[in-house]
Amino acid sequence: VLNTSIVERYRNTTVKIVLNTSIVERYRNTTVKIVLNTSIVEQYRNTTVKIVLTISIVENTTVKIVLTTSIVERYRNTTVKIVLTTSIVEQYRNTTVKIVLNTSIVERYRNTTDKIVLTTSIVENTTVKIVLTTSIVEQYRNTTVKIVLKTSIVERYRNITVKIVLTTSIVEYRNTTVKIVLTISIVEQYRNTTVKIVLITSIVE
């Protein structure tokens, strides 16, 4: 169990980063539970951004992975909420894979409301590769916001390799530059009992 809390304050800006990593592994009974909780709360110039990433992996020849990313931004009567939910349920011996990607984008600015919902369901055998890329560019009142969400999942059951990469980038201008990059890489190889977890968080203001 690794618990890391970072609180920084500079120029009326509060940044709190909490990293919680819990790894429970039992190879002969093939139970693996990995929980990564990352919470970033930033407030600057009447703007609040909260990003929560939760990854849970539980295996007993069955793997369920849930990725939830929520971004809420508010600036000048503008609210942007992006929710990305990925659910993976796997059963290796029956080789059944169900993957559901739900992306909901709600934007409101100048009496305009847009809602985009993307749902993808894939059922495959032995090999699954999913790449989801969402790019949002908005410009209003000399303000540009670009949000890029990339989720890549590569799985091969016989070799039992799982790699998950989630990258979130937020750039906001007008005398304020905020760049947040979250990169999570999970590589697991059960019979050789190798687990590698890398979490990189970069904040530039």
Helices and strands as residue ranges (DSSP letters): E 2-9, E 14-26, E 31-43, E 48-59, E 62-74, E 79-91, E 96-108, E 113-122, E 127-139, E 144-156, E 161-172, E 179-189, E 194-204
